[in-house]
Amino acid sequence: MNITKNTTKIIEFLLKNIDKVGFNVNQLSRSINISVGSAHKILQELKKNDIVATTDLKSSIYYKLNLNNPDTVDIWFIVRKLKNLIRQRL
């Protein structure tokens, strides 16, 4: 899996909004300022690697981090730890 700048943006956004039901591709792309096409492609790759989970609500597919995947949980803990370290040093 290729971790691009936009992939990182998506993962960080989903981490910041971990308590939400999820976001459809349009909401997510608007929120992080990337194209819908890029967001869709990245989300499909993350889904294929089981990093995000999907939920069908009404006529949209909603994406959120898959916390049942140990790799996703590791990513979540690493990002939280890094953010805490950065705050401590400021």
N, CA, C and O atoms as a CHARMM CRD file, in Angstrom:
* protein
*
  360
    1    1 MET  N      0.85200  -1.18100   0.00000 PROA 1      0.00000
    2    1 MET  CA     0.00000   0.00000   0.00000 PROA 1      0.00000
    3    1 MET  C      0.89500   1.24100   0.00000 PROA 1      0.00000
    4    1 MET  O      1.86900   1.32100   0.74900 PROA 1      0.00000
    5    2 ASN  N      0.55000   2.19100  -0.84300 PROA 2      0.00000
    6    2 ASN  CA     1.30900   3.42700  -0.97300 PROA 2      0.00000
    7    2 ASN  C      0.73500   4.48400  -0.02400 PROA 2      0.00000
    8    2 ASN  O     -0.43900   4.83800  -0.12800 PROA 2      0.00000
    9    3 ILE  N      1.55800   4.98700   0.89600 PROA 3      0.00000
   10    3 ILE  CA     1.11100   6.00300   1.85000 PROA 3      0.00000
   11    3 ILE  C      1.49000   7.38200   1.30000 PROA 3      0.00000
   12    3 ILE  O      2.62500   7.83200   1.45700 PROA 3      0.00000
   13    4 THR  N      0.54100   8.03200   0.66500 PROA 4      0.00000
   14    4 THR  CA     0.76700   9.35100   0.09300 PROA 4      0.00000
   15    4 THR  C      0.35100  10.42900   1.09100 PROA 4      0.00000
   16    4 THR  O     -0.16900  10.13300   2.16700 PROA 4      0.00000
   17    5 LYS  N      0.58600  11.66500   0.71900 PROA 5      0.00000
   18    5 LYS  CA     0.16100  12.79900   1.54900 PROA 5      0.00000
   19    5 LYS  C     -1.35300  12.76700   1.75000 PROA 5      0.00000
   20    5 LYS  O     -1.84000  12.99900   2.85700 PROA 5      0.00000
   21    6 ASN  N     -2.09900  12.47900   0.67600 PROA 6      0.00000
   22    6 ASN  CA    -3.56100  12.44900   0.79300 PROA 6      0.00000
   23    6 ASN  C     -4.04500  11.25000   1.61000 PROA 6      0.00000
   24    6 ASN  O     -5.06100  11.34000   2.29900 PROA 6      0.00000
   25    7 THR  N     -3.32700  10.13300   1.53700 PROA 7      0.00000
   26    7 THR  CA    -3.67500   8.97900   2.36700 PROA 7      0.00000
   27    7 THR  C     -3.51300   9.34800   3.83700 PROA 7      0.00000
   28    7 THR  O     -4.35200   9.01400   4.67300 PROA 7      0.00000
   29    8 THR  N     -2.43200  10.03200   4.12900 PROA 8      0.00000
   30    8 THR  CA    -2.17600  10.48000   5.50000 PROA 8      0.00000
   31    8 THR  C     -3.26300  11.44600   5.96000 PROA 8      0.00000
   32    8 THR  O     -3.72000  11.36700   7.10000 PROA 8      0.00000
   33    9 LYS  N     -3.67700  12.35200   5.08600 PROA 9      0.00000
   34    9 LYS  CA    -4.74300  13.29900   5.43300 PROA 9      0.00000
   35    9 LYS  C     -6.02700  12.56100   5.79100 PROA 9      0.00000
   36    9 LYS  O     -6.69500  12.90700   6.76500 PROA 9      0.00000
   37   10 ILE  N     -6.37000  11.54600   5.00600 PROA 10     0.00000
   38   10 ILE  CA    -7.60100  10.78700   5.25900 PROA 10     0.00000
   39   10 ILE  C     -7.51000  10.05900   6.59100 PROA 10     0.00000
   40   10 ILE  O     -8.44100  10.11400   7.39500 PROA 10     0.00000
   41   11 ILE  N     -6.39600   9.37800   6.82900 PROA 11     0.00000
   42   11 ILE  CA    -6.24800   8.63600   8.08300 PROA 11     0.00000
   43   11 ILE  C     -6.28500   9.58100   9.27700 PROA 11     0.00000
   44   11 ILE  O     -6.93900   9.28400  10.27600 PROA 11     0.00000
   45   12 GLU  N     -5.59400  10.71700   9.18800 PROA 12     0.00000
   46   12 GLU  CA    -5.61400  11.68600  10.29000 PROA 12     0.00000
   47   12 GLU  C     -7.01200  12.24000  10.52400 PROA 12     0.00000
   48   12 GLU  O     -7.43000  12.40200  11.67100 PROA 12     0.00000
   49   13 PHE  N     -7.73900  12.53100   9.45100 PROA 13     0.00000
   50   13 PHE  CA    -9.09800  13.04400   9.60100 PROA 13     0.00000
   51   13 PHE  C     -9.99000  12.00800  10.28300 PROA 13     0.00000
   52   13 PHE  O    -10.75700  12.34400  11.18500 PROA 13     0.00000
   53   14 LEU  N     -9.89000  10.76400   9.85800 PROA 14     0.00000
   54   14 LEU  CA   -10.70600   9.71500  10.46800 PROA 14     0.00000
   55   14 LEU  C    -10.30900   9.48300  11.91800 PROA 14     0.00000
   56   14 LEU  O    -11.16100   9.17400  12.75000 PROA 14     0.00000
   57   15 LEU  N     -9.02000   9.62900  12.23000 PROA 15     0.00000
   58   15 LEU  CA    -8.57300   9.51500  13.61500 PROA 15     0.00000
   59   15 LEU  C     -9.15800  10.63400  14.48200 PROA 15     0.00000
   60   15 LEU  O     -9.59400  10.39700  15.60800 PROA 15     0.00000
   61   16 LYS  N     -9.15900  11.84800  13.94200 PROA 16     0.00000
   62   16 LYS  CA    -9.69700  12.98600  14.68900 PROA 16     0.00000
   63   16 LYS  C    -11.20000  12.84800  14.92300 PROA 16     0.00000
   64   16 LYS  O    -11.73900  13.40600  15.87900 PROA 16     0.00000
   65   17 ASN  N    -11.86200  12.11200  14.06000 PROA 17     0.00000
   66   17 ASN  CA   -13.31600  11.96000  14.13500 PROA 17     0.00000
   67   17 ASN  C    -13.70900  10.52300  14.42000 PROA 17     0.00000
   68   17 ASN  O    -14.69100  10.01600  13.87900 PROA 17     0.00000
   69   18 ILE  N    -12.93700   9.87500  15.27100 PROA 18     0.00000
   70   18 ILE  CA   -13.11000   8.45500  15.55400 PROA 18     0.00000
   71   18 ILE  C    -14.47400   8.14500  16.17000 PROA 18     0.00000
   72   18 ILE  O    -14.97900   7.03000  16.03500 PROA 18     0.00000
   73   19 ASP  N    -15.06600   9.12200  16.84000 PROA 19     0.00000
   74   19 ASP  CA   -16.34500   8.89200  17.51800 PROA 19     0.00000
   75   19 ASP  C    -17.55200   9.08400  16.60500 PROA 19     0.00000
   76   19 ASP  O    -18.68300   8.87800  17.04500 PROA 19     0.00000
   77   20 LYS  N    -17.35200   9.46600  15.36900 PROA 20     0.00000
   78   20 LYS  CA   -18.45200   9.70000  14.42600 PROA 20     0.00000
   79   20 LYS  C    -18.87400   8.39300  13.76600 PROA 20     0.00000
   80   20 LYS  O    -18.12700   7.41400  13.77200 PROA 20     0.00000
   81   21 VAL  N    -20.07800   8.38700  13.19700 PROA 21     0.00000
   82   21 VAL  CA   -20.59200   7.21900  12.48500 PROA 21     0.00000
   83   21 VAL  C    -19.74300   6.91000  11.26200 PROA 21     0.00000
   84   21 VAL  O    -19.59400   5.74900  10.88300 PROA 21     0.00000
   85   22 GLY  N    -19.19800   7.92700  10.65700 PROA 22     0.00000
   86   22 GLY  CA   -18.38600   7.78500   9.45900 PROA 22     0.00000
   87   22 GLY  C    -18.66900   8.94100   8.51600 PROA 22     0.00000
   88   22 GLY  O    -19.45300   9.83600   8.83300 PROA 22     0.00000
   89   23 PHE  N    -18.03300   8.91500   7.36800 PROA 23     0.00000
   90   23 PHE  CA   -18.17600   9.98300   6.38500 PROA 23     0.00000
   91   23 PHE  C    -18.27500   9.36700   5.00900 PROA 23     0.00000
   92   23 PHE  O    -17.59200   8.39200   4.69900 PROA 23     0.00000
   93   24 ASN  N    -19.14400   9.95200   4.17600 PROA 24     0.00000
   94   24 ASN  CA   -19.14800   9.48900   2.79600 PROA 24     0.00000
   95   24 ASN  C    -18.00600  10.17100   2.05700 PROA 24     0.00000
   96   24 ASN  O    -17.39600  11.10600   2.57400 PROA 24     0.00000
   97   25 VAL  N    -17.72600   9.71000   0.87200 PROA 25     0.00000
   98   25 VAL  CA   -16.55000  10.19200   0.14300 PROA 25     0.00000
   99   25 VAL  C    -16.63400  11.69400  -0.13500 PROA 25     0.00000
  100   25 VAL  O    -15.61100  12.37700  -0.10500 PROA 25     0.00000
  101   26 ASN  N    -17.82200  12.21700  -0.40100 PROA 26     0.00000
  102   26 ASN  CA   -17.97000  13.65100  -0.65700 PROA 26     0.00000
  103   26 ASN  C    -17.68000  14.47400   0.59300 PROA 26     0.00000
  104   26 ASN  O    -16.97300  15.47900   0.52100 PROA 26     0.00000
  105   27 GLN  N    -18.21600  14.06200   1.72900 PROA 27     0.00000
  106   27 GLN  CA   -17.96700  14.77900   2.98000 PROA 27     0.00000
  107   27 GLN  C    -16.48200  14.77400   3.32200 PROA 27     0.00000
  108   27 GLN  O    -15.91000  15.79300   3.70900 PROA 27     0.00000
  109   28 LEU  N    -15.88400  13.61900   3.17100 PROA 28     0.00000
  110   28 LEU  CA   -14.48200  13.48000   3.51000 PROA 28     0.00000
  111   28 LEU  C    -13.59800  14.33200   2.59900 PROA 28     0.00000
  112   28 LEU  O    -12.70100  15.02900   3.07400 PROA 28     0.00000
  113   29 SER  N    -13.85100  14.27500   1.30000 PROA 29     0.00000
  114   29 SER  CA   -13.01200  15.04000   0.36500 PROA 29     0.00000
  115   29 SER  C    -13.14800  16.54000   0.60200 PROA 29     0.00000
  116   29 SER  O    -12.16400  17.27600   0.51900 PROA 29     0.00000
  117   30 ARG  N    -14.36000  16.99100   0.89400 PROA 30     0.00000
  118   30 ARG  CA   -14.58300  18.41000   1.18500 PROA 30     0.00000
  119   30 ARG  C    -13.86900  18.82300   2.47500 PROA 30     0.00000
  120   30 ARG  O    -13.28800  19.90500   2.55400 PROA 30     0.00000
  121   31 SER  N    -13.91900  17.96000   3.46900 PROA 31     0.00000
  122   31 SER  CA   -13.34200  18.28300   4.77400 PROA 31     0.00000
  123   31 SER  C    -11.82700  18.41000   4.74300 PROA 31     0.00000
  124   31 SER  O    -11.25300  19.20900   5.48200 PROA 31     0.00000
  125   32 ILE  N    -11.17700  17.62200   3.88800 PROA 32     0.00000
  126   32 ILE  CA    -9.71700  17.66200   3.86700 PROA 32     0.00000
  127   32 ILE  C     -9.15800  18.27700   2.58700 PROA 32     0.00000
  128   32 ILE  O     -7.95000  18.27800   2.35400 PROA 32     0.00000
  129   33 ASN  N    -10.05600  18.79200   1.77600 PROA 33     0.00000
  130   33 ASN  CA    -9.65300  19.55600   0.59900 PROA 33     0.00000
  131   33 ASN  C     -8.88700  18.73700  -0.44900 PROA 33     0.00000
  132   33 ASN  O     -7.84000  19.16500  -0.93500 PROA 33     0.00000
  133   34 ILE  N     -9.41500  17.56600  -0.78700 PROA 34     0.00000
  134   34 ILE  CA    -8.86200  16.79200  -1.89500 PROA 34     0.00000
  135   34 ILE  C    -10.00200  16.43300  -2.84100 PROA 34     0.00000
  136   34 ILE  O    -11.17200  16.55800  -2.48000 PROA 34     0.00000
  137   35 SER  N     -9.67100  15.99500  -4.02700 PROA 35     0.00000
  138   35 SER  CA   -10.72300  15.67900  -4.99900 PROA 35     0.00000
  139   35 SER  C    -11.47700  14.42200  -4.58300 PROA 35     0.00000
  140   35 SER  O    -10.94500  13.55400  -3.89000 PROA 35     0.00000
  141   36 VAL  N    -12.72300  14.34900  -5.02200 PROA 36     0.00000
  142   36 VAL  CA   -13.56300  13.18900  -4.72800 PROA 36     0.00000
  143   36 VAL  C    -12.93400  11.93100  -5.32700 PROA 36     0.00000
  144   36 VAL  O    -12.93300  10.87000  -4.70400 PROA 36     0.00000
  145   37 GLY  N    -12.40300  12.06300  -6.53700 PROA 37     0.00000
  146   37 GLY  CA   -11.77700  10.91500  -7.20100 PROA 37     0.00000
  147   37 GLY  C    -10.59200  10.37300  -6.41500 PROA 37     0.00000
  148   37 GLY  O    -10.45100   9.16000  -6.25700 PROA 37     0.00000
  149   38 SER  N     -9.73900  11.26700  -5.92300 PROA 38     0.00000
  150   38 SER  CA    -8.59000  10.84000  -5.11600 PROA 38     0.00000
  151   38 SER  C     -9.05100  10.18800  -3.82000 PROA 38     0.00000
  152   38 SER  O     -8.54200   9.13800  -3.42900 PROA 38     0.00000
  153   39 ALA  N    -10.01200  10.81100  -3.16100 PROA 39     0.00000
  154   39 ALA  CA   -10.52600  10.26400  -1.90100 PROA 39     0.00000
  155   39 ALA  C    -11.11300   8.87200  -2.13300 PROA 39     0.00000
  156   39 ALA  O    -10.87100   7.95100  -1.35200 PROA 39     0.00000
  157   40 HSD  N    -11.87900   8.72800  -3.20200 PROA 40     0.00000
  158   40 HSD  CA   -12.50100   7.43600  -3.49800 PROA 40     0.00000
  159   40 HSD  C    -11.44000   6.35300  -3.73700 PROA 40     0.00000
  160   40 HSD  O    -11.54600   5.24500  -3.21100 PROA 40     0.00000
  161   41 LYS  N    -10.43600   6.67900  -4.51900 PROA 41     0.00000
  162   41 LYS  CA    -9.37100   5.72200  -4.82300 PROA 41     0.00000
  163   41 LYS  C     -8.62300   5.30500  -3.55100 PROA 41     0.00000
  164   41 LYS  O     -8.35300   4.12300  -3.33700 PROA 41     0.00000
  165   42 ILE  N     -8.29800   6.27800  -2.72500 PROA 42     0.00000
  166   42 ILE  CA    -7.57500   6.00300  -1.47900 PROA 42     0.00000
  167   42 ILE  C     -8.43100   5.17200  -0.53200 PROA 42     0.00000
  168   42 ILE  O     -7.94300   4.21300   0.06800 PROA 42     0.00000
  169   43 LEU  N     -9.70400   5.53400  -0.39400 PROA 43     0.00000
  170   43 LEU  CA   -10.59200   4.79100   0.49900 PROA 43     0.00000
  171   43 LEU  C    -10.76200   3.35200   0.04100 PROA 43     0.00000
  172   43 LEU  O    -10.84500   2.44800   0.87200 PROA 43     0.00000
  173   44 GLN  N    -10.81600   3.12300  -1.26400 PROA 44     0.00000
  174   44 GLN  CA   -10.91400   1.75500  -1.78100 PROA 44     0.00000
  175   44 GLN  C     -9.66700   0.95100  -1.42000 PROA 44     0.00000
  176   44 GLN  O     -9.76300  -0.22300  -1.06200 PROA 44     0.00000
  177   45 GLU  N     -8.50300   1.58400  -1.51500 PROA 45     0.00000
  178   45 GLU  CA    -7.25200   0.91400  -1.15200 PROA 45     0.00000
  179   45 GLU  C     -7.20800   0.61900   0.35000 PROA 45     0.00000
  180   45 GLU  O     -6.79500  -0.46400   0.76400 PROA 45     0.00000
  181   46 LEU  N     -7.63900   1.59300   1.16400 PROA 46     0.00000
  182   46 LEU  CA    -7.67700   1.37800   2.61700 PROA 46     0.00000
  183   46 LEU  C     -8.67200   0.28200   2.97700 PROA 46     0.00000
  184   46 LEU  O     -8.42500  -0.50600   3.89100 PROA 46     0.00000
  185   47 LYS  N     -9.78000   0.22600   2.27500 PROA 47     0.00000
  186   47 LYS  CA   -10.77500  -0.82200   2.51900 PROA 47     0.00000
  187   47 LYS  C    -10.20300  -2.18900   2.14400 PROA 47     0.00000
  188   47 LYS  O    -10.38300  -3.16600   2.87100 PROA 47     0.00000
  189   48 LYS  N     -9.51700  -2.24800   1.01300 PROA 48     0.00000
  190   48 LYS  CA    -8.90900  -3.50100   0.55900 PROA 48     0.00000
  191   48 LYS  C     -7.90800  -4.02300   1.59900 PROA 48     0.00000
  192   48 LYS  O     -7.76700  -5.23300   1.78000 PROA 48     0.00000
  193   49 ASN  N     -7.22100  -3.10800   2.27600 PROA 49     0.00000
  194   49 ASN  CA    -6.24500  -3.47800   3.30000 PROA 49     0.00000
  195   49 ASN  C     -6.85600  -3.54500   4.70000 PROA 49     0.00000
  196   49 ASN  O     -6.14400  -3.70000   5.69200 PROA 49     0.00000
  197   50 ASP  N     -8.17400  -3.42800   4.76700 PROA 50     0.00000
  198   50 ASP  CA    -8.92800  -3.57300   6.01600 PROA 50     0.00000
  199   50 ASP  C     -8.59700  -2.49700   7.05100 PROA 50     0.00000
  200   50 ASP  O     -8.75500  -2.71900   8.25100 PROA 50     0.00000
  201   51 ILE  N     -8.13700  -1.32700   6.58600 PROA 51     0.00000
  202   51 ILE  CA    -7.84700  -0.20500   7.48500 PROA 51     0.00000
  203   51 ILE  C     -9.12500   0.58000   7.77500 PROA 51     0.00000
  204   51 ILE  O     -9.29900   1.10300   8.87600 PROA 51     0.00000
  205   52 VAL  N    -10.01400   0.66200   6.79300 PROA 52     0.00000
  206   52 VAL  CA   -11.31100   1.30300   7.00900 PROA 52     0.00000
  207   52 VAL  C    -12.42100   0.26800   6.84300 PROA 52     0.00000
  208   52 VAL  O    -12.28200  -0.72300   6.12800 PROA 52     0.00000
  209   53 ALA  N    -13.51300   0.53600   7.52500 PROA 53     0.00000
  210   53 ALA  CA   -14.72200  -0.27700   7.40700 PROA 53     0.00000
  211   53 ALA  C    -15.80000   0.59200   6.76500 PROA 53     0.00000
  212   53 ALA  O    -15.76400   1.81800   6.87200 PROA 53     0.00000
  213   54 THR  N    -16.74100  -0.04000   6.10800 PROA 54     0.00000
  214   54 THR  CA   -17.81200   0.70300   5.44600 PROA 54     0.00000
  215   54 THR  C    -19.16200   0.33000   6.03800 PROA 54     0.00000
  216   54 THR  O    -19.37200  -0.77600   6.53700 PROA 54     0.00000
  217   55 THR  N    -20.05900   1.29200   5.96400 PROA 55     0.00000
  218   55 THR  CA   -21.45400   1.10100   6.36600 PROA 55     0.00000
  219   55 THR  C    -22.32500   1.71700   5.29700 PROA 55     0.00000
  220   55 THR  O    -22.10300   2.85800   4.89100 PROA 55     0.00000
  221   56 ASP  N    -23.31300   0.97600   4.83800 PROA 56     0.00000
  222   56 ASP  CA   -24.26900   1.51100   3.87100 PROA 56     0.00000
  223   56 ASP  C    -25.40900   2.17500   4.62500 PROA 56     0.00000
  224   56 ASP  O    -26.16800   1.51400   5.33300 PROA 56     0.00000
  225   57 LEU  N    -25.52200   3.48300   4.46600 PROA 57     0.00000
  226   57 LEU  CA   -26.61300   4.24700   5.07600 PROA 57     0.00000
  227   57 LEU  C    -27.33900   5.00000   3.98100 PROA 57     0.00000
  228   57 LEU  O    -26.73800   5.79900   3.26200 PROA 57     0.00000
  229   58 LYS  N    -28.61300   4.74900   3.85600 PROA 58     0.00000
  230   58 LYS  CA   -29.42800   5.36300   2.80900 PROA 58     0.00000
  231   58 LYS  C    -28.80400   5.06100   1.45800 PROA 58     0.00000
  232   58 LYS  O    -28.68900   3.89500   1.08200 PROA 58     0.00000
  233   59 SER  N    -28.40400   6.07200   0.73000 PROA 59     0.00000
  234   59 SER  CA   -27.84000   5.84800  -0.60200 PROA 59     0.00000
  235   59 SER  C    -26.33700   6.12500  -0.64600 PROA 59     0.00000
  236   59 SER  O    -25.77600   6.31000  -1.72600 PROA 59     0.00000
  237   60 SER  N    -25.68500   6.15500   0.51000 PROA 60     0.00000
  238   60 SER  CA   -24.24700   6.45600   0.56300 PROA 60     0.00000
  239   60 SER  C    -23.49100   5.37700   1.32200 PROA 60     0.00000
  240   60 SER  O    -24.05300   4.66200   2.15200 PROA 60     0.00000
  241   61 ILE  N    -22.22600   5.28100   1.02200 PROA 61     0.00000
  242   61 ILE  CA   -21.32500   4.41000   1.76600 PROA 61     0.00000
  243   61 ILE  C    -20.51800   5.30100   2.70300 PROA 61     0.00000
  244   61 ILE  O    -19.89600   6.27000   2.27000 PROA 61     0.00000
  245   62 TYR  N    -20.53500   4.96500   3.98600 PROA 62     0.00000
  246   62 TYR  CA   -19.81100   5.73300   4.99100 PROA 62     0.00000
  247   62 TYR  C    -18.56500   4.96200   5.41100 PROA 62     0.00000
  248   62 TYR  O    -18.59800   3.74600   5.60300 PROA 62     0.00000
  249   63 TYR  N    -17.46300   5.70300   5.54900 PROA 63     0.00000
  250   63 TYR  CA   -16.17400   5.11700   5.89500 PROA 63     0.00000
  251   63 TYR  C    -15.74600   5.57400   7.27600 PROA 63     0.00000
  252   63 TYR  O    -15.93200   6.73100   7.65100 PROA 63     0.00000
  253   64 LYS  N    -15.16700   4.64400   8.02700 PROA 64     0.00000
  254   64 LYS  CA   -14.54200   4.97500   9.30500 PROA 64     0.00000
  255   64 LYS  C    -13.42000   3.98400   9.53200 PROA 64     0.00000
  256   64 LYS  O    -13.35500   2.94800   8.87100 PROA 64     0.00000
  257   65 LEU  N    -12.53800   4.30100  10.46300 PROA 65     0.00000
  258   65 LEU  CA   -11.42900   3.39900  10.73500 PROA 65     0.00000
  259   65 LEU  C    -11.95100   2.07800  11.27700 PROA 65     0.00000
  260   65 LEU  O    -12.90500   2.04500  12.05400 PROA 65     0.00000
  261   66 ASN  N    -11.32200   0.99900  10.86100 PROA 66     0.00000
  262   66 ASN  CA   -11.69400  -0.33800  11.30300 PROA 66     0.00000
  263   66 ASN  C    -10.89000  -0.67800  12.55500 PROA 66     0.00000
  264   66 ASN  O     -9.75500  -1.14700  12.46700 PROA 66     0.00000
  265   67 LEU  N    -11.48200  -0.44200  13.70400 PROA 67     0.00000
  266   67 LEU  CA   -10.78500  -0.67600  14.95900 PROA 67     0.00000
  267   67 LEU  C    -10.74000  -2.15300  15.33600 PROA 67     0.00000
  268   67 LEU  O    -10.14300  -2.50900  16.35200 PROA 67     0.00000
  269   68 ASN  N    -11.35700  -3.01300  14.53900 PROA 68     0.00000
  270   68 ASN  CA   -11.25900  -4.45600  14.75100 PROA 68     0.00000
  271   68 ASN  C     -9.98600  -5.02500  14.13200 PROA 68     0.00000
  272   68 ASN  O     -9.64300  -6.18400  14.36400 PROA 68     0.00000
  273   69 ASN  N     -9.29800  -4.22200  13.35700 PROA 69     0.00000
  274   69 ASN  CA    -8.05100  -4.62700  12.72800 PROA 69     0.00000
  275   69 ASN  C     -6.88900  -4.17700  13.62500 PROA 69     0.00000
  276   69 ASN  O     -6.75300  -2.98200  13.88700 PROA 69     0.00000
  277   70 PRO  N     -6.05500  -5.10000  14.09800 PROA 70     0.00000
  278   70 PRO  CA    -4.94400  -4.72100  14.98000 PROA 70     0.00000
  279   70 PRO  C     -3.99700  -3.69700  14.34500 PROA 70     0.00000
  280   70 PRO  O     -3.44100  -2.85900  15.05500 PROA 70     0.00000
  281   71 ASP  N     -3.80300  -3.75000  13.02700 PROA 71     0.00000
  282   71 ASP  CA    -2.93300  -2.77100  12.36000 PROA 71     0.00000
  283   71 ASP  C     -3.50100  -1.36200  12.47100 PROA 71     0.00000
  284   71 ASP  O     -2.75600  -0.40400  12.67800 PROA 71     0.00000
  285   72 THR  N     -4.80600  -1.23500  12.33600 PROA 72     0.00000
  286   72 THR  CA    -5.45000   0.07200  12.46000 PROA 72     0.00000
  287   72 THR  C     -5.29900   0.59800  13.87800 PROA 72     0.00000
  288   72 THR  O     -5.02100   1.77900  14.08600 PROA 72     0.00000
  289   73 VAL  N     -5.48100  -0.27900  14.84500 PROA 73     0.00000
  290   73 VAL  CA    -5.33700   0.11600  16.24800 PROA 73     0.00000
  291   73 VAL  C     -3.90600   0.56700  16.52100 PROA 73     0.00000
  292   73 VAL  O     -3.69200   1.53500  17.25000 PROA 73     0.00000
  293   74 ASP  N     -2.92000  -0.12700  15.94100 PROA 74     0.00000
  294   74 ASP  CA    -1.52200   0.28000  16.09400 PROA 74     0.00000
  295   74 ASP  C     -1.29600   1.67900  15.52300 PROA 74     0.00000
  296   74 ASP  O     -0.62400   2.50400  16.14200 PROA 74     0.00000
  297   75 ILE  N     -1.85500   1.94200  14.35200 PROA 75     0.00000
  298   75 ILE  CA    -1.73900   3.27300  13.74100 PROA 75     0.00000
  299   75 ILE  C     -2.32400   4.32200  14.67200 PROA 75     0.00000
  300   75 ILE  O     -1.72600   5.37600  14.89100 PROA 75     0.00000
  301   76 TRP  N     -3.49200   4.02700  15.21500 PROA 76     0.00000
  302   76 TRP  CA    -4.18900   4.95500  16.10700 PROA 76     0.00000
  303   76 TRP  C     -3.32900   5.27000  17.33300 PROA 76     0.00000
  304   76 TRP  O     -3.17800   6.43700  17.69400 PROA 76     0.00000
  305   77 PHE  N     -2.76700   4.24800  17.97400 PROA 77     0.00000
  306   77 PHE  CA    -1.93900   4.47600  19.16100 PROA 77     0.00000
  307   77 PHE  C     -0.66400   5.23300  18.82800 PROA 77     0.00000
  308   77 PHE  O     -0.24500   6.09700  19.59800 PROA 77     0.00000
  309   78 ILE  N     -0.04400   4.92900  17.70300 PROA 78     0.00000
  310   78 ILE  CA     1.18200   5.62200  17.31100 PROA 78     0.00000
  311   78 ILE  C      0.91400   7.10400  17.08500 PROA 78     0.00000
  312   78 ILE  O      1.67500   7.95000  17.55500 PROA 78     0.00000
  313   79 VAL  N     -0.15100   7.42300  16.37700 PROA 79     0.00000
  314   79 VAL  CA    -0.48000   8.82700  16.11200 PROA 79     0.00000
  315   79 VAL  C     -0.78000   9.55700  17.42000 PROA 79     0.00000
  316   79 VAL  O     -0.32200  10.68200  17.62100 PROA 79     0.00000
  317   80 ARG  N     -1.54600   8.92500  18.30700 PROA 80     0.00000
  318   80 ARG  CA    -1.84800   9.55900  19.59700 PROA 80     0.00000
  319   80 ARG  C     -0.57100   9.81100  20.38700 PROA 80     0.00000
  320   80 ARG  O     -0.40300  10.88200  20.97000 PROA 80     0.00000
  321   81 LYS  N      0.32300   8.84000  20.41000 PROA 81     0.00000
  322   81 LYS  CA     1.56700   8.98600  21.16400 PROA 81     0.00000
  323   81 LYS  C      2.42300  10.10400  20.57300 PROA 81     0.00000
  324   81 LYS  O      2.98300  10.91000  21.31600 PROA 81     0.00000
  325   82 LEU  N      2.53000  10.16000  19.27000 PROA 82     0.00000
  326   82 LEU  CA     3.30600  11.22000  18.62200 PROA 82     0.00000
  327   82 LEU  C      2.72600  12.59800  18.92000 PROA 82     0.00000
  328   82 LEU  O      3.46800  13.54000  19.19900 PROA 82     0.00000
  329   83 LYS  N      1.40900  12.71400  18.86100 PROA 83     0.00000
  330   83 LYS  CA     0.78500  14.00800  19.14900 PROA 83     0.00000
  331   83 LYS  C      1.05700  14.43000  20.59000 PROA 83     0.00000
  332   83 LYS  O      1.32000  15.60500  20.85000 PROA 83     0.00000
  333   84 ASN  N      0.99800  13.48900  21.52400 PROA 84     0.00000
  334   84 ASN  CA     1.29000  13.81100  22.93200 PROA 84     0.00000
  335   84 ASN  C      2.73300  14.24400  23.09900 PROA 84     0.00000
  336   84 ASN  O      3.00800  15.18900  23.83900 PROA 84     0.00000
  337   85 LEU  N      3.66600  13.57400  22.42800 PROA 85     0.00000
  338   85 LEU  CA     5.07000  13.95400  22.50900 PROA 85     0.00000
  339   85 LEU  C      5.30100  15.35100  21.95000 PROA 85     0.00000
  340   85 LEU  O      6.06500  16.13500  22.51300 PROA 85     0.00000
  341   86 ILE  N      4.64500  15.65500  20.85400 PROA 86     0.00000
  342   86 ILE  CA     4.78400  16.98200  20.24900 PROA 86     0.00000
  343   86 ILE  C      4.24300  18.04800  21.19200 PROA 86     0.00000
  344   86 ILE  O      4.86400  19.09700  21.36400 PROA 86     0.00000
  345   87 ARG  N      3.09000  17.78900  21.80400 PROA 87     0.00000
  346   87 ARG  CA     2.50900  18.76000  22.75000 PROA 87     0.00000
  347   87 ARG  C      3.43100  18.99800  23.93600 PROA 87     0.00000
  348   87 ARG  O      3.57600  20.13100  24.39600 PROA 87     0.00000
  349   88 GLN  N      4.05000  17.94100  24.43000 PROA 88     0.00000
  350   88 GLN  CA     4.95400  18.05900  25.58000 PROA 88     0.00000
  351   88 GLN  C      6.15800  18.92000  25.26700 PROA 88     0.00000
  352   88 GLN  O      6.66300  19.62800  26.13900 PROA 88     0.00000
  353   89 ARG  N      6.61600  18.86800  24.04500 PROA 89     0.00000
  354   89 ARG  CA     7.81100  19.62000  23.65900 PROA 89     0.00000
  355   89 ARG  C      7.51600  21.05800  23.31000 PROA 89     0.00000
  356   89 ARG  O      8.44200  21.86300  23.21000 PROA 89     0.00000
  357   90 LEU  N      6.26400  21.40700  23.12200 PROA 90     0.00000
  358   90 LEU  CA     5.90800  22.80200  22.77800 PROA 90     0.00000
  359   90 LEU  C      5.80600  23.64500  23.99400 PROA 90     0.00000
  360   90 LEU  O      5.51600  24.83700  23.89500 PROA 90     0.00000
